[in-house]
């Protein structure tokens, strides 16, 4: 299994979680980042 990729994904998820709930001012930026990441992930 890709253990390294899972660890990186977990770190990114935690970073986004902290960015959303820790600093609401960055929420639009984080949302845009998730959209970009989601588009690259599905394609």
C-alpha angles and dihedrals in degrees: 000000000000097000094165093053091049091052092050091048090050092052091049091049092051091047091052091046091053091044092054099043098028100048114022089181090071093049097105090050092049091048090053090049091052090050091052092046091047092051093050090045096053094044 
